[in-house]
Every structure is written in C-alpha cells, then in structure tokens.
Amino acid sequence: MQLVVAANGDEPEVADYVEAGNPTGKAPTWSFAQTVIETGDPILVPLVSYQEFIAMQIPREAARLEREPPPTDPIARVGFVMVALRTRVATVGSLAIFDHRLSEPMTGREVTWLQAVADRVAVGVENAQMRVAAKTRLDRLAAIRTVALAMTGGRDLRFHLQVILDQAIVGLGVCAADVLVLDEADGLLRMVASSGFKTTVPEYRLPLEEMLPGQHLVGHAGASEFTPDEGQRRTLFAREGFRSRRAMPLISQARITGVIEVFSRVELQPDREWIDFLEVLATSASLAIDRVGTLERFEKSTPRSAGKTRTARPDFSRLEGEILALVVEGLSNTAIADKVHLSQHTIKFHVHRILKQAGVVNRTELARKATKEGWL
C-alpha cells in the first residue's frame, strides 16, 4: 500500500490537490517513485516545459493533470528532483521536490541536499514503523490473553466466538468478522457468530467446499467471486462495501469443524505476523467448538444420579466458581471485576449465567442457595 504525503507552504491547496488524487490504498505506483525505490538512484529533471512534464507521467496521472490542472497560476515550466528514503536495511519510499517557479534549472546540489534530508526522514519512518509494530505485537498478546480468559468462562459457544471475533477486528485491523460452524447432520456451515457488520447478517447455511476453494489455508476473493448462497451473500457484501476477504478453516483432530472469515473495505496486504495471529484465533475458535461439543456429548452419555438430598452443583467453570464465592461474600460487580481482572461487562455476563444455572432470580437467593447446598 502506497501513502502519498504532500506539502506546500505557499499554496496548501496544491498539496491538497496532490493528496486528493492519490488516496491511501488507491495511489498509483508512479513510474518515478517506483524507479527510485527499486534502484536507489536519484532522478533529476532540471527544467522542462509543463507539457513535457505531463508526458512523463503514467497515463492516469497525465489525464488528470490535463483534465484538472493544479489550483495555481498557469504553469509554464517544472523542475524536480526525487531521491530514495533509505533505512539501514531497505528503501522505504521516496522524497521529491517539484518547483514550477524556477528561474534556473536544478542541479546536483539539490540532489545532495535532498538526499541528506531523505536519510534523516527515513530514520524517522523506520523508528515509527518499529514502534507501531511493537504496539501491534503487545495488543495481539493482550488479545490472546483475553480469548484465553473467555475460554474458561463456561460453555456458551456464542460468547466465546464473539470474544474471538472482537479481538480479530482489533488485532487484524479489519472491518468485520464471522464464524461458521459445520453441522454434521447435513454437512453445511451455519452462521454462529458475527461482529462488525453494519447490517443484520442472515444465519446462512453454506456448503464447505465453496467456502474454502482448493482447501487453501488462507483465501482471498472479491465480491464477484463469492458463490455460496448466491444472491444474499453477494448483496450483503456489496451493501457492506467489502473489497477483501480472508478465510481460514477451523481444524480439530484433523477434521474441519468450521470457518473463520474476516472482511475489509480496503485491500488487505497481510504480513506473516498478521496471518499467524489469524491462525491463533482460528485455533482458539476450534478449541471452543470442540470443548463445547465434548461437554455436551459427555452429559448425554452420563446417567443422572438419583436420591440426593441436596441439589447438584451446576456445572460452573473455574472462573464462575470464583465469581460465585465473591458474590456470596457480598461483593459488587465492580469489586469482583477488580479482583479477577476482568471488565464489569464480563462479570455481569457471568453473574447472569450463574443466576440462570442456579435457578434463582437475584444475588441474595443465590448466596442463600449456594451456602445451603454446599456449592462452595
């Protein structure tokens, strides 16, 4: 993805004109910039007529310059110099000066001066990229911890998957995400959780082979390539304005149990760490699906004990057991959140689940019943 930044102290509207014609994600690969980046050699055009300058551009930019001239006085001549932004290990861009008010042609002195400036700018760019990369890694580690904590919180599959999708949107920088789980009864994928969509997402039932063409671990498709559930899917993606999609299978015990998808309204250009993080989220989703399925199968195969004088303790998770003990102590949701290092929203969700599992309507009844039945 190419970012074009322009500045003009005397005529700021000219800088706006340049940036407007080269928005992030849609900027063309300029022939001059690409040559400088690939070779590392500077380009010097001392002074040429404006028509010669236009003829040097790629067709799209030449057409724009003819159709929409820069917002300045009529330009007769232009001189420019462009040099590489060089870091210690690579060339990360280019720096250029364009001047249409020259009285004398540019010379090698401008190249030397601008290269010295560019080398300093490149150091700043490299440092900024390193800071962003470090913050991204820390954010992704925090996301993995959040997912791990959610996995200890009972067997609500939708809740687990929702946490994973929320972390996917933040950690991958995408606009929306969903998880489809394979229904073994009919071999179709069904929508179980989604996040980030502007409109309501229907609970599709889709054939697995069409979601993962060629069984590639990471796939990409434009809206015109989406074939499952033909009309609805294409209509939804067009309405949402998605331009990129990445899909990864959820694999458990060497079999596919579902698919996680992420969507973006700009073209995605993921690096290895981005893909690795998506794989971690896919693995977490697979574990959540497998764990809930295992618990359900175990309950169906285990006969219920009879003749007990006490009500059996609900199948609270370790985290829910800890929250229950704190509720019995009389702590508020805020105090509980501080003790277990989770958000108040998450604590409220778990308390609601505990009340429901215990068959009571408030915290007082819960504390009384838990104490009487010996659940602690």
Backbone torsions as a table, in degrees:
resi	resn	phi	psi	omega
1	MET	NA	130.6	-176.5
2	GLN	-104.8	131.3	178.3
3	LEU	-109.7	125.9	178.6
4	VAL	-109.5	120.9	177.8
5	VAL	-118.5	128.3	-177.7
6	ALA	-124.2	152.9	177.6
7	ALA	-146.3	143.4	176.5
8	ASN	-153.6	103.6	-175.3
9	GLY	-64.3	-36.2	-178.3
10	ASP	-81.4	-35.5	-177.6
11	GLU	-132.2	76.8	-177.3
12	PRO	-59.1	-25.2	179.5
13	GLU	-66.6	-25.8	176.9
14	VAL	-69.6	-40.5	176.7
15	ALA	-62.6	-41.6	177.3
16	ASP	-61.1	-38.5	179.2
17	TYR	-61.9	-43.1	-179.6
18	VAL	-65.7	-46.4	-178.0
19	GLU	-68.2	-35.9	179.7
20	ALA	-63.5	-32.0	179.4
21	GLY	-83.3	-4.9	-178.2
22	ASN	-138.2	62.6	-178.9
23	PRO	-64.8	151.6	-179.7
24	THR	-57.9	132.6	-179.9
25	GLY	89.3	-15.1	-178.9
26	LYS	-126.8	2.9	-178.2
27	ALA	-66.9	136.2	179.0
28	PRO	-72.2	158.0	173.7
29	THR	-82.3	97.8	-176.7
30	TRP	-63.6	141.3	-178.5
31	SER	-62.6	-40.6	179.8
32	PHE	-65.1	-52.1	-177.2
33	ALA	-60.8	-43.7	-178.2
34	GLN	-63.7	-40.3	178.9
35	THR	-63.0	-45.0	179.9
36	VAL	-63.9	-43.7	-179.0
37	ILE	-64.6	-41.4	-176.7
38	GLU	-74.4	-36.4	-175.9
39	THR	-98.7	-27.1	-174.7
40	GLY	80.4	-1.9	-178.8
41	ASP	-89.4	141.5	178.5
42	PRO	-73.2	160.3	174.4
43	ILE	-121.0	129.3	178.8
44	LEU	-125.7	120.9	172.6
45	VAL	-117.4	98.7	-170.9
46	PRO	-56.5	-50.4	-178.7
47	LEU	-172.0	122.2	179.5
48	VAL	-135.7	163.3	175.9
49	SER	-69.1	160.0	-178.3
50	TYR	-63.4	-37.1	178.9
51	GLN	-66.4	-37.2	175.3
52	GLU	-65.2	-38.1	178.5
53	PHE	-62.7	-44.2	178.4
54	ILE	-61.6	-41.1	-178.7
55	ALA	-64.4	-21.6	179.0
56	MET	-78.1	-15.6	-173.6
57	GLN	-80.4	163.1	171.4
58	ILE	-66.6	155.0	-173.7
59	PRO	-51.8	-42.5	-177.4
60	ARG	-63.2	-43.5	-179.4
61	GLU	-72.1	-36.3	177.6
62	ALA	-61.8	-42.8	179.8
63	ALA	-63.2	-40.0	179.4
64	ARG	-66.3	-42.1	179.2
65	LEU	-62.8	-34.6	177.1
66	GLU	-73.0	-42.7	-174.8
67	ARG	-75.9	-40.5	-177.5
68	GLU	-130.6	84.5	-179.3
69	PRO	-59.5	152.6	177.5
70	PRO	-56.5	146.8	-177.4
71	PRO	-77.5	69.8	179.9
72	THR	-149.3	179.4	177.5
73	ASP	-59.9	153.9	178.3
74	PRO	-49.8	132.0	-176.1
75	ILE	-94.5	127.7	179.2
76	ALA	-100.0	-44.5	-176.7
77	ARG	-139.2	154.9	-179.6
78	VAL	-139.6	139.3	169.9
79	GLY	-126.1	146.9	177.3
80	PHE	-154.6	157.9	175.6
81	VAL	-135.8	140.6	-179.3
82	MET	-135.2	132.4	-179.9
83	VAL	-130.1	166.6	-177.5
84	ALA	-85.2	143.5	169.1
85	LEU	-87.3	103.6	-172.1
86	ARG	-105.0	123.8	172.4
87	THR	-98.6	-171.0	-179.2
88	ARG	-69.1	-25.5	-173.9
89	VAL	-121.7	-14.1	-174.9
90	ALA	-161.9	169.9	171.5
91	THR	-97.8	123.1	-172.4
92	VAL	-105.6	-2.3	-179.9
93	GLY	168.5	-160.6	179.8
94	SER	-141.3	157.0	178.2
95	LEU	-129.0	132.1	-175.2
96	ALA	-138.0	152.9	172.0
97	ILE	-123.9	127.9	175.3
98	PHE	-116.4	133.6	-178.3
99	ASP	-137.7	123.0	179.7
100	HIS	-107.3	13.0	179.5
101	ARG	-120.9	26.1	-178.4
102	LEU	-71.0	141.1	171.2
103	SER	-99.7	-24.5	178.6
104	GLU	-129.2	149.4	178.9
105	PRO	-62.7	151.2	173.6
106	MET	-69.3	155.0	-178.3
107	THR	-132.5	-175.3	178.2
108	GLY	-63.2	-20.2	178.3
109	ARG	-64.2	-39.3	177.3
110	GLU	-64.6	-35.6	178.3
111	VAL	-64.1	-47.2	-178.7
112	THR	-61.6	-46.1	-179.3
113	TRP	-63.6	-46.0	-176.4
114	LEU	-68.1	-33.9	178.7
115	GLN	-65.4	-37.5	177.8
116	ALA	-63.2	-41.8	176.9
117	VAL	-64.6	-44.3	-177.4
118	ALA	-61.4	-37.6	179.6
119	ASP	-63.7	-36.5	178.1
120	ARG	-72.7	-39.7	177.1
121	VAL	-62.2	-40.2	-178.9
122	ALA	-62.0	-38.3	177.4
123	VAL	-61.7	-43.3	178.2
124	GLY	-62.6	-41.7	178.5
125	VAL	-63.2	-44.3	-179.3
126	GLU	-62.7	-44.1	179.3
127	ASN	-63.0	-41.0	179.0
128	ALA	-64.5	-41.3	178.6
129	GLN	-63.4	-38.9	179.2
130	MET	-66.1	-39.3	178.2
131	ARG	-65.8	-43.0	178.6
132	VAL	-62.6	-43.3	180.0
133	ALA	-63.0	-41.1	179.4
134	ALA	-64.7	-43.0	178.8
135	LYS	-64.3	-40.3	179.2
136	THR	-61.3	-42.1	179.6
137	ARG	-64.5	-41.7	179.0
138	LEU	-64.7	-41.7	178.5
139	ASP	-62.1	-38.6	-179.3
140	ARG	-71.4	-35.4	174.9
141	LEU	-63.7	-41.9	177.6
142	ALA	-63.4	-37.4	178.9
143	ALA	-64.5	-40.3	179.2
144	ILE	-64.0	-38.8	177.9
145	ARG	-65.0	-42.0	178.8
146	THR	-60.9	-42.8	178.7
147	VAL	-63.9	-42.3	-179.4
148	ALA	-62.4	-41.7	177.9
149	LEU	-63.8	-40.8	179.6
150	ALA	-62.7	-33.8	-177.8
151	MET	-66.2	-20.7	179.1
152	THR	-85.4	-6.2	-172.0
153	GLY	-93.8	66.2	173.8
154	GLY	80.1	-157.6	-171.8
155	ARG	-123.9	21.9	179.5
156	ASP	-77.2	99.4	-174.5
157	LEU	-62.3	-42.2	-179.4
158	ARG	-61.0	-39.5	178.7
159	PHE	-62.7	-47.0	179.7
160	HIS	-59.3	-47.2	-177.6
161	LEU	-67.6	-34.3	179.0
162	GLN	-64.0	-41.2	177.3
163	VAL	-61.4	-43.9	-180.0
164	ILE	-61.8	-43.4	-178.7
165	LEU	-67.4	-39.8	177.9
166	ASP	-61.7	-39.8	178.4
167	GLN	-71.1	-30.9	177.5
168	ALA	-63.8	-44.2	-178.2
169	ILE	-61.7	-43.9	-178.6
170	VAL	-72.8	-49.6	-173.0
171	GLY	-73.3	-24.5	-178.9
172	LEU	-103.9	-8.0	-179.9
173	GLY	65.8	37.1	178.9
174	VAL	-105.9	173.6	-175.6
175	CYS	-93.6	-31.9	-176.1
176	ALA	-154.9	162.8	179.7
177	ALA	-155.9	155.2	175.3
178	ASP	-149.7	164.6	175.7
179	VAL	-128.5	130.2	174.7
180	LEU	-115.1	134.6	-176.9
181	VAL	-111.8	139.9	-178.3
182	LEU	-76.0	124.7	174.9
183	ASP	-90.0	111.5	-175.5
184	GLU	-66.1	-19.7	-178.5
185	ALA	-66.2	-41.8	-177.6
186	ASP	-122.2	-0.2	178.3
187	GLY	72.7	17.1	-179.5
188	LEU	-107.6	152.0	175.1
189	LEU	-85.1	137.3	176.3
190	ARG	-123.8	144.5	179.7
191	MET	-69.4	126.7	-179.8
192	VAL	-113.8	-36.6	-179.0
193	ALA	-151.0	148.7	178.0
194	SER	-150.2	157.7	179.9
195	SER	-154.0	143.5	173.1
196	GLY	91.7	-7.0	-179.2
197	PHE	-76.6	142.7	179.1
198	LYS	-78.9	-26.5	-178.8
199	THR	-117.9	165.8	179.6
200	THR	-67.6	131.8	-179.2
201	VAL	-96.7	120.1	177.7
202	PRO	-62.6	153.4	177.6
203	GLU	-83.2	83.4	-177.4
204	TYR	-62.6	156.8	166.6
205	ARG	-126.0	113.0	-167.7
206	LEU	-127.7	144.6	177.1
207	PRO	-70.8	135.9	-176.5
208	LEU	-62.1	-42.0	-174.6
209	GLU	-63.3	-26.1	179.4
210	GLU	-83.1	-22.4	178.9
211	MET	-78.8	-28.1	-177.3
212	LEU	-126.9	71.7	-179.3
213	PRO	-58.7	127.7	179.4
214	GLY	71.8	4.8	-179.7
215	GLN	57.8	32.0	176.8
216	HIS	-69.4	140.7	-179.8
217	LEU	-65.1	-38.1	177.7
218	VAL	-127.1	122.3	-179.2
219	GLY	-120.8	160.5	179.6
220	HIS	-139.2	140.3	178.7
221	ALA	-151.7	147.4	171.4
222	GLY	-85.3	169.1	-175.9
223	ALA	-57.4	-34.0	-177.3
224	SER	-70.2	-15.0	-176.8
225	GLU	-94.1	-8.1	-179.8
226	PHE	-73.5	114.6	-177.8
227	THR	-103.4	-29.0	-176.9
228	PRO	-61.5	142.1	177.3
229	ASP	47.1	47.3	-169.5
230	GLU	-14.0	-83.5	-169.4
231	GLY	-58.9	-50.5	-173.9
232	GLN	-62.9	-45.8	-177.8
233	ARG	-62.9	-47.8	-178.1
234	ARG	-64.6	-39.3	179.0
235	THR	-63.8	-43.5	179.7
236	LEU	-62.2	-47.4	-177.1
237	PHE	-66.1	-37.0	177.3
238	ALA	-66.2	-40.7	179.6
239	ARG	-66.4	-36.0	179.6
240	GLU	-77.6	-19.8	179.5
241	GLY	78.8	26.0	-179.6
242	PHE	-70.0	140.0	175.5
243	ARG	-115.6	-18.4	-179.2
244	SER	-138.2	148.0	176.0
245	ARG	-139.9	138.6	171.9
246	ARG	-126.4	134.0	-179.5
247	ALA	-127.3	144.0	177.8
248	MET	-140.8	134.8	-179.7
249	PRO	-72.0	150.7	173.2
250	LEU	-98.9	116.7	-172.8
251	ILE	-116.0	128.9	177.5
252	SER	-134.9	125.5	179.5
253	GLN	52.1	47.6	175.2
254	ALA	65.4	18.8	175.7
255	ARG	-133.4	149.5	-179.3
256	ILE	-80.6	126.5	179.2
257	THR	-109.5	-7.4	179.9
258	GLY	172.6	-166.6	-178.2
259	VAL	-143.9	138.3	169.2
260	ILE	-108.8	133.5	-179.7
261	GLU	-122.1	143.5	171.7
262	VAL	-127.3	147.0	-174.0
263	PHE	-130.6	147.1	178.8
264	SER	-137.8	149.1	177.6
265	ARG	-92.2	3.8	170.6
266	VAL	-129.0	163.5	179.9
267	GLU	-66.1	129.8	178.0
268	LEU	-86.3	139.0	174.6
269	GLN	-131.7	70.9	-173.2
270	PRO	-70.4	143.6	173.0
271	ASP	-96.2	-176.7	-176.3
272	ARG	-62.7	-38.9	-179.0
273	GLU	-67.3	-36.4	177.5
274	TRP	-60.8	-47.2	-179.5
275	ILE	-66.2	-39.3	178.3
276	ASP	-61.2	-40.5	-179.8
277	PHE	-66.6	-39.9	176.4
278	LEU	-62.2	-38.4	178.2
279	GLU	-63.9	-39.2	177.8
280	VAL	-62.6	-43.8	179.1
281	LEU	-64.9	-39.4	177.8
282	ALA	-62.8	-41.3	178.0
283	THR	-63.5	-41.5	178.7
284	SER	-63.0	-42.2	178.5
285	ALA	-64.2	-40.3	178.2
286	SER	-61.0	-44.1	179.5
287	LEU	-63.6	-40.3	179.4
288	ALA	-62.3	-45.8	179.8
289	ILE	-63.2	-44.3	-178.4
290	ASP	-66.6	-40.0	-178.5
291	ARG	-64.9	-47.4	-179.9
292	VAL	-63.0	-41.1	178.7
293	GLY	-63.4	-39.7	179.5
294	THR	-64.9	-43.3	179.1
295	LEU	-62.7	-41.8	-179.9
296	GLU	-65.4	-41.6	178.6
297	ARG	-65.8	-37.7	179.1
298	PHE	-63.7	-44.1	-179.6
299	GLU	-62.9	-39.2	-179.5
300	LYS	-67.0	-31.2	-176.1
301	SER	-90.8	-10.4	-177.7
302	THR	-99.1	119.5	179.2
303	PRO	-68.2	144.8	179.1
304	ARG	-76.3	138.1	176.9
305	SER	-76.1	146.8	-178.3
306	ALA	-119.0	161.9	172.3
307	GLY	79.9	12.8	179.0
308	LYS	-78.3	140.6	179.9
309	THR	-82.0	-20.9	179.6
310	ARG	-108.3	153.0	175.7
311	THR	-71.1	130.6	-179.5
312	ALA	-60.4	140.8	178.3
313	ARG	-65.7	127.0	176.6
314	PRO	-55.5	159.6	-176.8
315	ASP	-79.1	67.0	177.6
316	PHE	-71.9	142.9	172.3
317	SER	-73.8	171.0	177.8
318	ARG	-57.5	-42.9	179.2
319	LEU	-64.6	-43.0	-179.8
320	GLU	-66.2	-35.0	175.8
321	GLY	-63.0	-38.3	178.3
322	GLU	-67.3	-42.2	179.2
323	ILE	-66.0	-40.2	178.8
324	LEU	-58.6	-45.8	-179.9
325	ALA	-60.3	-38.2	179.7
326	LEU	-72.0	-34.3	175.5
327	VAL	-64.0	-43.5	178.9
328	VAL	-61.3	-33.6	177.1
329	GLU	-70.1	-13.3	178.2
330	GLY	94.5	14.2	-179.0
331	LEU	-76.4	147.8	176.5
332	SER	-79.4	168.2	177.5
333	ASN	-58.9	-38.0	-179.8
334	THR	-63.3	-45.6	-179.9
335	ALA	-66.4	-38.8	178.5
336	ILE	-64.0	-42.7	179.9
337	ALA	-58.8	-40.0	179.2
338	ASP	-66.2	-38.3	-176.5
339	LYS	-71.9	-37.9	-176.5
340	VAL	-100.8	1.6	174.6
341	HIS	62.2	46.1	173.7
342	LEU	-128.8	167.8	179.9
343	SER	-75.3	157.4	176.7
344	GLN	-61.2	-35.5	179.1
345	HIS	-61.6	-42.9	179.4
346	THR	-66.2	-41.6	178.6
347	ILE	-62.8	-42.9	179.1
348	LYS	-59.8	-40.3	178.8
349	PHE	-62.2	-46.6	-177.6
350	HIS	-68.1	-38.9	178.4
351	VAL	-61.9	-41.3	177.6
352	HIS	-60.9	-42.3	178.1
353	ARG	-64.0	-41.0	-179.5
354	ILE	-64.0	-44.5	177.5
355	LEU	-58.2	-44.3	-178.5
356	LYS	-65.0	-44.8	-179.7
357	GLN	-66.0	-33.5	-179.1
358	ALA	-79.9	-14.4	179.6
359	GLY	74.2	32.8	178.8
360	VAL	-125.0	168.2	-173.3
361	VAL	-110.1	-13.3	179.4
362	ASN	-148.3	173.7	-174.3
363	ARG	-69.8	-32.8	179.5
364	THR	-64.3	-47.3	177.6
365	GLU	-63.0	-36.9	179.5
366	LEU	-62.7	-46.6	-179.4
367	ALA	-62.1	-42.2	-179.8
368	ARG	-63.9	-45.6	-176.7
369	LYS	-69.2	-41.2	-179.3
370	ALA	-63.2	-38.0	179.0
371	THR	-71.1	-43.8	-178.8
372	LYS	-64.4	-40.2	-175.4
373	GLU	-87.9	-2.7	177.1
374	GLY	70.1	40.4	-176.9
375	TRP	-81.7	-12.5	-175.3
376	LEU	-93.9	NA	NA
